[in-house]
Amino acid sequence: MLSTTYLEQGPRVAVRHVCRRDYEELEALGRESSEMSQRWLSARDSTAESFEAYLKRFEQPTHEGFVICLRGTDEIVGGININNIVRGTIQSGTLGYRAYASTTGRGYMTEGLTLVIQFAFGTLELHRLEANIQPENTPSLNLVERLGFRREGYSADFQFINGAWRDHERWAITTEMARAESVQPAS
């Protein structure tokens, strides 16, 4: 039996913090998925040192890093970050997420992101999550829309990805919207 402590669990997947032991599995998943994700994500350095720097970010109160795992096996099927967390009167963070070629199209990201939203609005006490998505990334747009996010705007030249500034649509969900969509954690 696995000794993994999950933060949130759904019927098929569970969410836990990303950790050092995930390096080899995440690198293998990244390599196998590079063609699928190259349009949406910047190329990343895949060294152990760069992974350590990635983990170091999550020691700061402004970042949280998660992996979505199959329940029972702990096999990683997706990754989600909450970046740029702002406290005080804003209580907000920005989502980043990644699916993998071998597990895409099975609803794991929908279930996993639902769990991260529950964790963000429950344990982390955030009020709002934003997702910035390139307009051509239909699967990602469909994902956030399915989960009750609302399109709030369009940001031209928003992020530098693969050598060019890319436009993004800005989507968001609040605790009130999540409650209406039944994404809110149980009391």
C-alpha positions in Angstrom: 0.0 0.0 0.0 1.2 3.5 -0.8 2.2 5.8 2.0 1.1 8.9 0.1 -0.8 11.6 1.9 -3.3 13.2 -0.5 -4.6 16.8 0.0 -7.9 16.0 -1.8 -9.3 12.9 -3.3 -11.9 12.2 -6.0 -13.4 9.0 -7.4 -10.4 8.3 -9.7 -7.7 10.8 -8.9 -6.1 12.5 -5.9 -4.0 15.6 -5.5 -0.8 15.9 -3.5 2.1 18.4 -3.5 4.8 17.8 -6.1 8.0 16.5 -4.5 11.6 15.5 -5.3 10.7 11.9 -5.9 8.5 13.0 -8.9 11.4 14.2 -11.0 12.0 11.1 -13.2 8.3 10.4 -13.7 7.6 14.1 -14.6 10.6 14.3 -17.0 9.4 11.1 -18.8 5.9 12.4 -19.1 7.2 15.8 -20.3 9.3 14.1 -23.0 6.4 11.9 -24.2 4.1 15.0 -24.3 6.4 17.5 -25.8 4.8 17.5 -29.2 1.3 17.9 -27.7 2.2 20.8 -25.4 4.9 22.7 -27.4 2.4 25.2 -28.8 1.2 26.1 -25.3 4.2 25.9 -23.0 7.7 27.2 -23.2 10.5 24.7 -23.6 11.9 23.8 -20.2 15.3 22.8 -19.0 14.9 19.1 -17.9 17.9 18.9 -15.6 17.7 17.8 -12.0 19.0 21.3 -11.1 16.1 23.0 -12.9 13.7 20.7 -11.1 15.2 21.7 -7.8 14.7 25.3 -8.7 11.1 24.6 -9.6 10.5 22.9 -6.2 12.2 25.8 -4.4 9.5 28.1 -5.7 6.9 26.2 -3.7 8.8 27.0 -0.5 7.5 30.6 -0.9 3.9 31.5 0.3 3.2 32.8 -3.2 3.3 29.4 -5.0 1.8 26.0 -4.6 2.6 23.0 -6.8 0.5 19.9 -7.2 0.4 16.6 -9.1 -2.7 14.8 -10.0 -2.3 11.1 -9.4 -4.4 8.0 -10.0 -5.8 6.7 -6.8 -4.3 3.4 -5.7 -1.1 3.6 -7.9 0.0 7.3 -7.4 0.8 7.4 -11.1 1.0 11.1 -12.2 -1.6 12.1 -14.8 -1.3 15.9 -14.6 0.2 18.8 -12.9 -1.2 22.1 -11.5 0.4 25.2 -10.0 -1.2 28.1 -8.2 1.2 31.0 -8.9 1.4 34.6 -7.9 -0.8 34.2 -4.7 -1.8 37.5 -3.3 -3.2 37.7 0.2 -4.9 40.5 2.1 -7.9 42.0 0.4 -7.4 40.1 -2.8 -6.9 36.4 -1.8 -6.2 35.4 -5.4 -3.9 33.1 -7.4 -3.1 32.3 -11.0 -3.5 28.7 -12.2 -1.1 26.9 -14.5 -1.6 23.3 -15.5 -0.4 20.5 -17.7 -1.9 17.4 -19.1 0.1 14.5 -20.5 -0.3 12.7 -23.8 -0.7 9.2 -22.4 -3.6 10.2 -20.1 -5.3 13.1 -21.9 -9.0 12.8 -22.8 -10.0 10.7 -19.8 -11.3 13.5 -17.6 -8.4 13.4 -15.1 -7.7 17.1 -15.5 -11.3 18.0 -14.9 -11.4 15.9 -11.7 -7.9 17.0 -10.6 -8.5 20.7 -11.2 -11.8 20.4 -9.3 -9.9 19.0 -6.3 -7.3 21.9 -6.5 -10.1 24.4 -6.6 -11.5 22.8 -3.5 -8.1 23.0 -1.8 -7.5 26.6 -2.9 -10.9 27.8 -1.7 -10.8 25.6 1.5 -7.4 25.1 3.0 -5.6 28.0 1.3 -8.6 30.3 1.9 -8.3 31.9 -1.5 -11.3 33.8 -2.9 -10.4 33.8 -6.6 -8.4 31.8 -9.2 -7.5 33.0 -12.6 -6.4 31.0 -15.7 -4.8 32.7 -18.7 -5.2 30.6 -21.9 -4.2 31.1 -25.5 -7.3 31.5 -27.6 -6.4 28.5 -29.9 -6.0 26.1 -26.9 -9.6 24.8 -27.2 -9.1 21.8 -24.8 -7.9 24.2 -22.0 -10.7 26.7 -22.7 -13.3 23.9 -22.6 -11.8 22.6 -19.3 -12.2 25.9 -17.4 -15.6 26.6 -18.9 -16.8 23.1 -17.9 -15.6 23.9 -14.3 -17.6 27.2 -14.1 -14.9 29.7 -14.9 -16.1 33.0 -16.5 -14.3 34.6 -19.4 -13.3 38.1 -18.2 -11.2 39.5 -20.9 -8.5 39.3 -23.5 -4.8 40.1 -22.9 -2.8 40.9 -26.0 0.9 39.9 -26.0 0.4 38.5 -22.5 3.2 35.9 -22.1 6.4 35.1 -23.9 6.2 31.5 -25.1 8.5 29.8 -27.6 10.1 33.0 -28.9 7.0 35.2 -29.2 4.5 37.2 -27.1 1.2 35.3 -27.1 -2.3 36.6 -26.6 -4.4 35.0 -23.9 -8.0 34.9 -22.7 -8.4 35.6 -19.0 -10.8 33.3 -17.2 -11.6 33.3 -13.4 -13.7 31.6 -10.8 -14.5 32.8 -7.3 -15.6 30.9 -4.2 -19.2 32.0 -4.9 -19.1 30.8 -8.5 -17.6 27.5 -7.4 -20.3 27.0 -4.8 -22.9 27.5 -7.5 -21.1 24.9 -9.6 -20.8 22.5 -6.7 -17.0 22.7 -6.7 -16.9 24.0 -3.2 -15.5 21.7 -0.5 -17.9 20.1 2.0 -18.4 21.9 5.3 
